[in-house]
């Protein structure tokens, strides 16, 4: 049977069946009889279930053999079949509304009793997602108390690791997300104007993210647009305020294009006015470094080797980077778009494979300033595929002819600075 979720194209149930089988094989390797899945990204990956219901307890019970069960509050279980095409509707169980957000009882108590009645009250090796944002201590305590026969053990992001290599269907969704990403970033750069309130820029970005591009509707991102400005650009995760955009200071933008929950993130840095010489130098070194890293991305390479290429370039220019250079991406739900598996840093020797997708982000955060540039990428059969197409440059905007409250009418230019710090100027996009 093929089910067509409202607003989406067909997705064959065989896609979800194949994903569940890959997870079951990994469960067997880890010696698990049952896996408890609470990460909404993993629920989506395994069943297609997609709703803003993850703020209450919901859990997929996936046995090595047999059909899964999925538990959520009654009002959400009632309509779960509209998106969850990877599980039969009668296997989605709703717990009573009366126990939602009650201090004396937790939905986990009800779920555990139901599982016992459903035949799970016996000695089983049961994996749980201990680092999931949505697996609470109270859920763990309820399961432990009601099902003492279970041998509960941390599954170590089991499903996340299975998600690492994308299917051909997923690759197309990542490319679609990349198209939305490109449009959203262009919108962000075009929205910059001297003294314009930051929240107005954020509003234009979020509209572009939701609108998408012709033929590719957008979706909500798991992280809001981040907009560190001025001296605040020395840290990456500040969001917007009502403060006016500064002149002659860095404005960092990090956002994601999203399509059907697949995320393609990107970061760029701009200056309204003239960038300081120090910013031009760090931008030049950072861009050269990340391009050296891109050259190393191919099947068989490791994140450690890719990171080393970046480090050699920036170290020669007098810089060091302590944070990782990137991480795996794909499906995302709040509060993060990372898959929490591969990281590009010293010590990660995971072998890159075709159709892995990553966010390679070269952020250099200095004292009172900073520069960010990043790309969503796919490992291709022979190297790297860029999923978005916004130029990797320090964007500078001539503000002499601008007026507060109006769209920029002045020239927009980009600086691709050489390592010696001498800028070469060209028309920006």
Protein Blocks (a to p, Z undefined) as FASTA:
>chain_A
ZZddehiacddfklmmmmmmmmmmmmmmnopabdcdfbfklmmmmnopacdfklpccddd
ddfbdcddddddfklmmmmmmmmmmbcfklpccddfklgopfkbcfklmmmmmmmmnopa
ccddddddfkbcklcfklmmmmmmmmmmbccddekhmlmmmmmpccfklmmmmmmmmmmm
mmmmmmmmmmpcghiafklmmmmmmmmmmnopghiacdddfbdcdddehjllmpfkbccd
fbdcdehiacdddddddeehiacdddddddehjddfklmmmmmmmmmmmmmmmmmgcghi
afklmmmmmmmmmmmnopacfbdfbdcddddddfbfbeoladcdehiacdcdehiacddd
dddddehiacdddddddddfklccdfbfcdcddddddfklgcehiacfbdcddddddfko
pacddddZZ
